[in-house]
Amino acid sequence: MDLDLRKVRYFVAVADTLHFGRAAEQLHIAQPVLSRQIRALEKELGAALFTRDSHGVVLTDAGTQLLTDAAPLLASADAARRRVTAASLGGRRLMVGFRAGVAVTPAIHRFAVRHPDVRVDVQRIEADEQAALLLDGRIDLGYVRLPIDETGLRVVPLYTEPRVAVLPAGHRLAGKEEVTEADLAGEPLLWHADASTQPTRRPHVNAGYLVRGVDETLEHVAAGRGISFLARSATVFYTHPEVTFVPVPDLAPDQVCLAVATAHLSPVVDDFLAAAQAAAETTAECGNYEMWQLGGEAAAEDR
């Protein structure tokens, strides 16, 4: 029997809240209807998904497994619906996501040589949404920065770039040509929610602020709340009068990749990937804006 995606969505709502009443309110259905749908799903799967008792609702091992599998399954269904809707409106279009500091234009120029009829739109994305936007089809391809959960994704490395320390203008190391990880050990560190993605293994004090994106990082650093690390391209695309960037040569480099959902099979997507790889090879020093311009000019000459 095919898995009913509507029932899976109902299951996810209950699993997220661990409360049938609140889940029913979110889904705008009556609680008895939701309970019947979950029982029907459990019967179809031949496994209990929840344990229900006087203490509340708890996921079983089978329920935990289904919750893990449900996210990419539902995202893939949403992506297919978006692509079908876009195709029905006529014309061809690609939505390309990109992280801060990544230049997409050289690849777009190269891609346009082969596909002048395809419109390429771009959308800024952040670390905590890279995978989700790809899996549910809101973007077709994404220039991502590692780490990323690669489940359901095809991830192709493009280039690496050095990292810099982001310091308040009055910091004791602000005037240095470069610093080491050891120089910065113990400094209050501003980072986003997943501390495991920090590029340094040196001990740091948690600054107590969660940042999302380059703009927030710069504002918190300028306010003296801590230091941070960014890819070198930040020094090209971003400035702040109260912040300085200092290279950290011994810090692990930032890896930029192009990612696409494995379910998104398309010759047009493959051609954009090839264009992005060619642009990355031409602009080997991708932390340098002039080199990015050179990549765009090279593509123009190809035309």
C-alpha positions in Angstrom: 0.0 0.0 0.0 1.3 3.5 -0.9 2.1 5.8 2.0 -0.5 8.5 2.3 1.4 11.8 2.5 -1.6 13.5 4.2 -1.5 11.1 7.1 2.3 11.5 7.3 1.8 15.3 7.6 -0.7 14.6 10.4 1.8 12.3 12.1 4.5 15.0 12.0 2.2 17.5 13.6 1.6 15.2 16.5 5.3 14.2 16.7 6.3 17.8 16.9 3.9 18.7 19.6 3.5 15.4 21.4 -0.1 16.5 22.0 -3.1 15.4 19.9 -5.2 18.4 20.8 -2.6 21.1 19.9 -1.7 19.2 16.7 -5.4 19.1 15.7 -5.6 22.9 16.3 -2.6 23.5 14.1 -4.0 21.3 11.3 -7.5 22.9 11.7 -9.2 19.5 12.1 -11.1 17.9 14.9 -9.1 15.9 17.4 -11.1 12.6 16.9 -10.5 12.9 13.1 -6.7 13.3 13.8 -6.7 10.3 16.1 -8.5 8.1 13.5 -6.0 9.1 10.9 -3.0 8.3 13.1 -4.6 4.9 14.0 -5.1 4.2 10.3 -1.5 5.1 9.5 -0.3 2.8 12.3 -2.4 0.0 10.8 -1.1 0.6 7.3 2.5 0.5 8.6 1.9 -2.4 11.0 3.6 -0.5 13.8 2.6 1.7 16.8 4.0 5.2 16.3 3.1 6.6 19.7 2.7 5.4 23.2 -0.3 7.1 24.9 -0.8 7.0 28.6 -1.7 9.2 31.5 1.7 10.9 31.4 1.2 12.0 27.8 2.3 11.1 24.3 5.7 9.6 23.5 7.2 8.5 20.2 8.0 4.8 19.8 11.1 3.6 18.1 9.0 3.1 14.9 7.7 6.7 15.3 11.1 8.1 15.8 12.2 6.4 12.6 9.2 7.7 10.6 9.8 11.2 11.9 13.4 11.0 10.6 12.2 9.7 7.2 9.2 12.1 6.9 11.2 15.3 6.5 12.9 14.5 3.2 9.8 12.6 2.0 7.5 15.6 2.5 10.1 18.1 1.3 10.5 16.1 -2.0 6.7 16.1 -2.5 6.6 19.8 -1.9 9.5 20.3 -4.4 7.8 18.3 -7.1 4.6 20.3 -6.7 6.5 23.6 -7.0 8.3 22.4 -10.1 5.1 21.2 -11.8 3.4 24.5 -10.9 6.3 26.5 -12.4 6.3 24.4 -15.5 2.6 25.0 -16.0 3.1 28.7 -16.0 5.3 28.5 -19.1 8.9 29.5 -19.6 12.0 28.0 -17.8 13.4 29.3 -14.6 16.1 28.3 -12.1 16.2 29.6 -8.5 19.7 29.6 -7.2 20.4 30.2 -3.5 23.7 31.6 -2.3 25.5 32.2 1.0 26.9 35.6 1.9 30.2 36.3 0.1 29.6 33.9 -2.8 29.4 35.5 -6.3 26.9 33.7 -8.6 27.2 36.0 -11.6 30.2 34.3 -13.3 28.3 31.0 -13.4 25.1 32.7 -14.6 27.1 34.3 -17.5 28.5 31.0 -18.5 25.1 29.2 -18.2 23.4 31.8 -20.3 25.7 30.9 -23.3 24.0 27.5 -23.5 20.6 28.5 -22.1 19.7 32.1 -23.0 16.0 31.2 -22.7 16.3 30.2 -19.0 15.8 32.8 -16.4 18.1 32.5 -13.4 16.9 34.2 -10.2 19.0 34.3 -7.0 18.1 34.2 -3.3 20.3 34.8 -0.3 20.2 31.9 2.2 21.6 31.3 5.6 23.4 28.3 7.3 20.3 27.1 9.1 18.1 26.8 6.0 20.5 25.5 3.3 19.3 21.9 3.2 15.6 22.7 3.9 15.3 25.1 0.9 16.9 22.6 -1.4 14.8 19.7 -0.3 11.4 21.4 -0.5 12.1 23.0 -3.8 12.2 26.6 -2.9 15.6 26.8 -4.6 16.8 24.5 -7.4 20.5 24.8 -6.6 22.4 26.3 -3.7 25.9 27.7 -3.2 26.3 26.3 0.3 29.1 26.4 2.9 30.0 23.3 4.8 29.0 21.7 7.0 25.5 20.8 5.7 23.3 17.8 6.3 23.8 16.0 3.0 20.9 13.6 3.4 18.9 13.7 0.2 21.4 16.1 -1.5 24.1 15.9 -4.1 26.9 18.2 -2.9 29.8 19.1 -5.3 32.8 20.9 -3.9 33.7 24.1 -5.8 36.5 25.9 -3.9 37.9 26.8 -0.5 38.7 30.2 0.9 40.7 31.3 3.9 39.0 32.5 7.0 39.5 35.8 8.8 38.9 36.8 12.4 36.2 39.4 12.9 37.4 41.7 15.7 36.2 45.0 17.3 38.2 47.9 15.9 39.7 48.5 19.4 40.7 44.9 19.9 44.3 44.2 21.1 45.0 42.3 17.8 43.1 44.6 15.5 46.2 46.1 13.9 48.0 42.8 13.1 48.6 41.6 9.6 47.6 38.1 10.6 47.0 36.1 13.8 46.9 32.5 14.9 44.2 30.4 16.5 46.4 30.3 19.6 46.4 34.1 19.7 42.6 34.1 20.0 42.1 31.2 22.3 39.8 32.0 25.2 38.1 35.0 23.5 34.3 35.2 23.8 33.1 33.6 20.5 29.9 34.6 18.6 28.5 31.7 16.6 25.2 30.4 15.4 23.2 27.7 17.2 25.3 24.7 16.1 28.5 25.1 18.0 29.9 21.9 16.4 30.3 23.8 13.2 32.9 26.2 14.6 36.0 26.2 12.5 38.4 26.3 15.5 38.9 23.6 18.1 40.7 26.0 20.4 38.9 26.7 23.7 36.6 29.7 23.6 34.1 31.3 26.0 30.6 31.2 24.7 29.7 34.8 24.2 26.0 34.0 24.9 24.6 35.4 21.7 23.4 33.4 18.7 24.0 35.1 15.4 22.4 34.5 12.1 24.2 35.9 9.0 27.0 38.3 8.5 25.1 41.4 9.3 24.2 40.3 12.8 27.8 39.0 13.3 29.3 42.4 12.5 26.9 44.3 14.8 27.5 42.0 17.7 31.3 42.2 17.2 31.1 46.0 16.9 29.3 46.1 20.2 32.2 44.3 21.9 30.2 41.1 22.7 32.8 38.8 21.2 34.8 37.8 18.1 33.8 35.6 15.2 35.2 34.0 12.1 34.1 34.5 8.5 35.3 33.5 5.0 37.7 35.9 3.5 35.1 37.1 0.9 33.4 38.9 3.8 36.2 41.5 3.6 35.2 42.2 0.0 31.4 42.4 0.3 31.0 43.8 3.9 32.5 46.7 5.8 31.7 48.2 9.2 33.4 51.2 10.7 33.8 49.5 14.1 35.0 46.1 12.9 38.3 44.9 11.5 39.2 41.7 9.7 42.5 39.9 10.4 43.6 36.7 8.5 44.0 33.5 10.4 46.2 31.3 8.2 46.2 28.3 10.4 42.4 28.2 10.7 40.6 25.5 8.7 39.5 27.0 5.3 35.9 27.5 4.4 34.5 25.0 1.8 32.0 26.3 -0.8 30.0 23.7 -2.6 27.0 23.6 -5.0 24.2 21.5 -3.8 21.0 20.1 -5.4 18.4 17.7 -4.2 19.1 14.2 -5.4 15.5 13.9 -6.6 15.9 17.0 -8.7 17.1 15.4 -12.0 17.3 17.9 -14.9 19.7 18.5 -17.7 19.3 22.3 -17.1 20.4 21.8 -13.5 23.4 19.7 -14.6 24.4 22.4 -17.1 24.3 25.1 -14.4 26.4 22.9 -12.2 29.0 22.5 -15.0 28.9 26.3 -15.5 29.5 26.8 -11.8 32.5 24.4 -11.8 34.0 26.1 -14.8 33.6 29.6 -13.2 35.2 28.3 -10.0 38.2 27.0 -11.9 38.6 30.3 -13.7 38.4 32.3 -10.5 40.7 30.1 -8.4 41.2 33.0 -5.9 37.5 33.4 -5.1 38.2 35.6 -2.2 39.3 38.4 -4.6 36.6 40.5 -6.2 38.8 41.3 -9.2 39.1 37.6 -9.9 35.3 37.2 -9.8 35.1 40.0 -12.4 37.6 38.2 -14.5 35.4 35.1 -14.3 32.5 37.1 -15.6 34.6 38.6 -18.4 35.9 35.2 -19.4 32.3 34.0 -19.7 31.4 37.0 -21.8 34.3 36.2 -24.1 33.0 32.7 -24.5 29.7 34.1 -25.8 
